[in-house]
């Protein structure tokens, strides 16, 4: 069974920073992409950032130049460094892991961690 354990969310003032972590544990191999999505109340879930096993990154337009995604392949862990946070970054942030095991594709989602940007 695979588990994604997220941490690092919380309340921060506008202009502040937070770092999210997501560690995948259990019987998992062949991870290709790890990433973060977010969903604000009344809005659709959207891509924040993703990174492949080779280090290629992709960011949502609203977070470019403010957020940085990285990963530790040995630990099956992905990080999201968030800087210059704005109130509109307030959302539940979800970790996603995708890959394949013996050509059988899979994806897993974390339970989400709340990020609130407010003064």
C-alpha positions in Angstrom: 0.0 0.0 0.0 1.3 3.4 -1.0 1.0 6.4 1.3 1.8 10.1 0.6 2.6 12.0 3.7 2.4 15.8 3.2 3.6 18.4 5.6 4.5 22.1 5.9 1.2 23.8 5.4 -0.1 26.5 7.7 -0.9 30.2 8.1 1.5 32.8 6.7 1.4 36.5 6.1 1.4 38.0 2.6 4.9 38.1 1.3 6.0 35.2 3.5 7.3 31.8 2.7 6.4 28.2 3.3 8.0 24.9 2.3 5.8 21.8 1.6 7.1 18.3 1.7 5.5 15.1 0.4 7.1 11.7 1.0 5.9 8.6 -0.8 6.2 5.4 1.2 5.2 1.8 0.8 5.5 -0.5 -2.2 6.2 2.0 -4.9 8.6 2.0 -7.8 8.9 3.5 -11.2 7.9 7.0 -10.2 8.1 9.3 -13.1 6.4 12.6 -12.0 5.8 14.1 -8.7 4.0 17.3 -8.2 1.7 19.7 -6.4 -1.8 20.8 -7.2 -4.1 23.1 -5.3 -7.8 23.7 -5.0 -9.3 26.9 -3.6 -13.0 27.0 -2.4 -15.3 27.1 -5.4 -12.5 26.6 -7.9 -11.2 23.7 -9.9 -8.0 21.9 -8.9 -5.1 23.3 -10.7 -1.4 22.5 -11.3 1.0 24.3 -9.2 4.2 22.6 -10.1 5.5 19.2 -11.3 8.9 17.6 -11.7 10.0 14.4 -13.5 12.5 11.9 -12.4 15.0 13.6 -14.7 14.5 16.9 -13.2 12.3 18.6 -15.8 9.9 21.0 -14.2 6.6 22.6 -15.1 4.9 25.4 -13.3 1.5 27.0 -13.3 1.5 30.5 -14.7 0.5 32.1 -11.4 3.4 30.7 -9.4 6.3 31.0 -11.9 9.2 32.9 -10.4 7.8 32.6 -6.9 7.6 28.8 -6.2 10.4 26.2 -6.7 9.8 22.5 -6.9 12.5 19.9 -6.2 12.7 16.2 -5.4 14.9 13.7 -3.7 14.6 10.5 -5.8 16.3 8.4 -3.2 13.8 9.4 -0.6 10.8 9.5 -3.0 10.1 13.0 -1.7 9.1 16.1 -3.4 9.3 19.7 -2.0 7.7 22.9 -2.9 9.4 26.1 -1.7 6.8 28.9 -1.8 7.9 32.5 -1.6 6.3 35.9 -2.0 3.0 34.3 -1.0 -0.2 36.1 -1.9 -3.7 35.8 -0.5 -4.8 34.2 -3.8 -2.4 31.3 -3.0 -4.7 30.2 -0.3 -5.9 26.7 -1.0 -5.6 23.1 -0.1 -2.4 21.8 -1.7 -2.3 18.2 -2.9 0.7 16.0 -3.7 0.5 13.8 -6.7 2.8 10.9 -7.7 2.6 9.2 -11.1 4.5 6.4 -12.7 4.4 2.9 -13.9 5.1 -0.5 -12.5 5.8 -3.2 -15.1 4.1 -1.0 -17.6 1.0 -0.6 -15.4 0.5 3.1 -14.9 -0.6 4.5 -11.6 -1.2 7.8 -9.8 -1.6 8.5 -6.1 -2.8 11.6 -4.3 -2.1 12.9 -0.9 -4.9 14.0 1.5 -4.0 17.7 1.1 -2.5 20.3 3.4 -4.0 23.7 3.9 -2.1 26.8 3.1 -3.6 30.1 4.2 -2.1 33.5 3.3 -3.6 36.2 5.4 -2.6 39.2 7.5 
